[in-house]
C-alpha cells in the first residue's frame, strides 16, 4: 500500500492547491499498482519550498530496504512535480527489482539451511532401509517451508491467496516425486541434493 505526505503544502496558492493535489493523486496511482503485492507500506513524502526563483521540491520514498531521495527546482510547480515523478518511476522500479533478486537469493539460501547434516544422514538411513514413510515425514518440514515460499512467490506475481495455495499444492506433488528420485542419485552428497531441490522448485515455478 502507498501512503503519501505533503509537507508545507499550505505555502502553495490556495486557488491552485486542489489542482496540484489531484495531479499528485493521479501520478500516485501508478505506484499503487506497482506496489500492489509489496510486503510493506511504501511512504512518499513531498516537501515544498517557495523560492524567489520559483519552487524547490524534495521527495523521499521509503521502501522495504532503502530510502530514495529526489529533488528538483523550477518556476512551474507542476513541471517540477512531473520531473520528480519521472525520476521516481525509473529509480523505484530499479530498486524494487534489486529487492526481488535479493529476496530470491535469500530464499534459496534459506531453503538449503533447513536440512541439517544430521537430518540428511537420517534420510540416507531411512532410504537404505526402504522406510519411505519415515523418509517423507522427515522432509515434511522442508516441504512445508518450500510450499509457503512458492505460495508467497505466486501471490507476489499477482495470484490471489486461494489461487496461490492451489498452485503451490499442485506443484509440491511434482516436486516431491522428483526430489525423492534425485535423492536416490545424489545420496551422500548433501550440498548437491540441496541445490537440486532449489533447481527443481525453480523449474516448476517458471514453467507452470
C-alpha positions as CSV (number, residue, x, y, z in Angstrom):
1,X,0.0,0.0,0.0
2,X,1.2,3.5,-0.9
3,X,1.0,6.4,1.6
4,X,2.0,10.0,0.8
5,X,2.5,13.1,2.9
6,X,2.7,16.7,1.7
7,X,4.9,19.0,3.8
8,X,4.5,22.8,3.6
9,X,1.6,22.3,1.1
10,X,-0.1,25.3,2.6
11,X,2.6,27.6,1.0
12,X,1.0,26.9,-2.4
13,X,-1.6,29.4,-3.6
14,X,-4.9,28.1,-2.1
15,X,-6.5,28.5,-5.6
16,X,-4.0,26.0,-7.0
17,X,-3.9,23.5,-4.1
18,X,-6.8,21.3,-5.3
19,X,-5.4,21.1,-8.8
20,X,-1.9,20.2,-7.6
21,X,-3.4,17.6,-5.1
22,X,-5.4,16.0,-8.0
23,X,-2.3,15.9,-10.1
24,X,-0.3,14.1,-7.3
25,X,-3.2,11.6,-6.7
26,X,-3.2,10.8,-10.4
27,X,0.6,10.2,-10.5
28,X,0.5,8.1,-7.3
29,X,-1.9,5.6,-9.0
30,X,1.0,4.2,-11.0
31,X,2.8,3.4,-7.7
32,X,-0.3,1.9,-6.2
33,X,-0.3,-0.7,-8.9
34,X,3.4,-1.2,-8.8
35,X,3.3,-1.9,-5.0
36,X,0.0,-3.8,-5.0
37,X,1.7,-7.0,-3.8
38,X,4.5,-5.4,-1.9
39,X,5.1,-6.8,1.6
40,X,5.2,-3.4,3.4
41,X,3.7,0.0,3.1
42,X,5.7,2.5,0.9
43,X,5.7,6.1,2.0
44,X,6.1,9.0,-0.4
45,X,6.8,12.5,1.1
46,X,6.9,15.7,-0.8
47,X,8.3,18.9,0.8
48,X,7.5,22.2,-0.9
49,X,9.8,25.2,-0.6
50,X,8.9,28.6,-2.1
51,X,11.9,30.4,-3.6
52,X,12.4,33.7,-5.2
53,X,13.2,31.8,-8.5
54,X,10.2,29.5,-8.2
55,X,9.8,26.2,-6.3
56,X,12.1,23.6,-4.9
57,X,10.6,20.2,-4.1
58,X,12.3,17.5,-2.1
59,X,10.8,14.0,-2.2
60,X,11.5,10.8,-0.2
61,X,10.4,7.3,-1.0
62,X,10.7,4.8,1.9
63,X,10.8,1.3,0.6
64,X,11.4,-2.0,2.4
65,X,15.2,-2.0,2.2
66,X,16.2,1.6,1.4
67,X,15.1,5.2,1.2
68,X,15.3,7.1,-2.1
69,X,15.8,10.8,-2.3
70,X,14.8,13.2,-5.1
71,X,14.9,17.0,-5.6
72,X,14.0,19.4,-8.4
73,X,13.6,23.1,-8.8
74,X,11.8,25.3,-11.3
75,X,9.3,28.1,-11.8
76,X,6.3,25.9,-12.7
77,X,5.4,23.7,-9.7
78,X,3.5,21.1,-11.9
79,X,6.6,20.7,-14.2
80,X,8.8,20.3,-11.2
81,X,6.5,17.5,-9.9
82,X,6.4,15.9,-13.3
83,X,10.2,15.7,-13.5
84,X,10.4,14.2,-10.0
85,X,7.7,11.6,-10.8
86,X,9.6,10.6,-13.9
87,X,12.8,10.1,-11.9
88,X,10.9,8.2,-9.2
89,X,9.4,5.9,-11.8
90,X,12.8,4.8,-13.0
91,X,14.6,4.6,-9.7
92,X,11.8,2.9,-7.8
93,X,11.4,0.2,-10.4
94,X,15.1,-0.5,-10.3
95,X,15.1,-0.7,-6.5
96,X,12.1,-3.0,-6.5
97,X,13.9,-5.3,-9.0
98,X,17.0,-5.3,-6.8
99,X,14.9,-6.2,-3.7
100,X,13.2,-9.0,-5.7
101,X,16.6,-10.6,-6.7
102,X,17.9,-10.3,-3.1
103,X,14.7,-12.0,-1.8
104,X,15.1,-14.8,-4.2
105,X,18.7,-15.3,-3.3
106,X,17.9,-15.3,0.4
107,X,15.0,-17.7,-0.1
108,X,17.2,-20.2,-1.9
109,X,19.8,-19.9,0.7
110,X,17.2,-20.4,3.5
111,X,15.9,-23.5,1.8
112,X,19.4,-25.0,1.9
113,X,19.8,-24.3,5.6
114,X,16.6,-26.1,6.5
115,X,18.1,-29.6,6.0
116,X,20.9,-30.2,8.6
117,X,23.7,-32.7,8.2
118,X,22.1,-34.9,10.9
119,X,18.7,-34.8,9.1
120,X,20.5,-35.7,5.8
121,X,22.2,-38.7,7.5
122,X,18.8,-39.9,8.8
123,X,17.4,-39.6,5.3
124,X,20.1,-41.8,3.9
125,X,19.4,-44.3,6.7
126,X,15.7,-44.4,6.1
127,X,16.2,-44.6,2.4
128,X,18.6,-47.5,2.6
129,X,16.2,-49.3,4.9
130,X,13.4,-48.7,2.5
131,X,11.4,-46.8,5.1
132,X,9.7,-44.4,2.7
133,X,7.2,-43.2,5.4
134,X,9.9,-42.1,7.8
135,X,11.9,-40.6,4.8
136,X,8.9,-38.5,3.7
137,X,8.0,-37.5,7.2
138,X,11.5,-36.1,7.8
139,X,11.3,-34.0,4.7
140,X,7.9,-32.6,5.7
141,X,9.2,-29.5,7.4
142,X,11.4,-28.7,4.4
143,X,8.5,-29.2,2.0
144,X,6.1,-27.1,4.2
145,X,8.6,-24.2,4.1
146,X,9.1,-24.7,0.3
147,X,5.3,-24.7,-0.3
148,X,5.0,-21.5,1.7
149,X,7.7,-19.9,-0.4
150,X,6.0,-20.9,-3.6
151,X,2.7,-19.6,-2.4
152,X,4.2,-16.2,-1.4
153,X,6.0,-16.0,-4.7
154,X,2.8,-16.6,-6.8
155,X,1.0,-14.0,-4.7
156,X,3.8,-11.6,-5.4
157,X,3.2,-12.2,-9.1
158,X,-0.5,-11.3,-8.8
159,X,-2.3,-14.5,-7.9
160,X,-4.9,-14.4,-5.2
161,X,-4.3,-16.3,-2.0
162,X,-6.6,-19.1,-3.0
163,X,-5.0,-19.4,-6.4
164,X,-1.5,-19.4,-5.0
165,X,-2.5,-22.0,-2.4
166,X,-3.9,-24.3,-5.1
167,X,-0.9,-23.9,-7.5
168,X,1.7,-24.4,-4.7
169,X,-0.1,-27.7,-3.6
170,X,-0.1,-29.0,-7.2
171,X,3.5,-28.1,-7.8
172,X,4.6,-29.7,-4.5
173,X,3.3,-33.1,-5.6
174,X,5.5,-32.9,-8.7
175,X,8.5,-31.6,-6.7
176,X,8.3,-34.2,-4.0
177,X,8.3,-37.0,-6.6
178,X,11.3,-35.7,-8.4
179,X,13.2,-34.8,-5.3
180,X,12.9,-38.4,-4.0
181,X,14.3,-39.7,-7.3
182,X,17.1,-37.1,-7.1
183,X,18.0,-38.1,-3.6
184,X,18.5,-41.7,-4.8
185,X,21.0,-40.5,-7.3
186,X,22.7,-37.9,-5.1
187,X,22.7,-39.5,-1.6
188,X,25.9,-38.9,0.4
189,X,26.2,-35.5,-1.4
190,X,24.1,-33.2,0.7
191,X,25.0,-29.9,-1.0
192,X,24.3,-31.2,-4.5
193,X,21.0,-32.6,-3.2
194,X,20.0,-29.2,-1.7
195,X,21.0,-27.5,-4.9
196,X,18.7,-29.9,-6.8
197,X,15.7,-29.0,-4.5
198,X,16.1,-25.4,-5.3
199,X,16.6,-26.1,-9.1
200,X,13.6,-28.4,-9.3
201,X,11.3,-26.0,-7.5
202,X,12.5,-23.1,-9.6
203,X,11.9,-25.1,-12.8
204,X,8.3,-25.9,-11.9
205,X,7.7,-22.3,-10.8
206,X,8.9,-20.9,-14.1
207,X,7.1,-23.5,-16.2
208,X,3.8,-23.6,-14.5
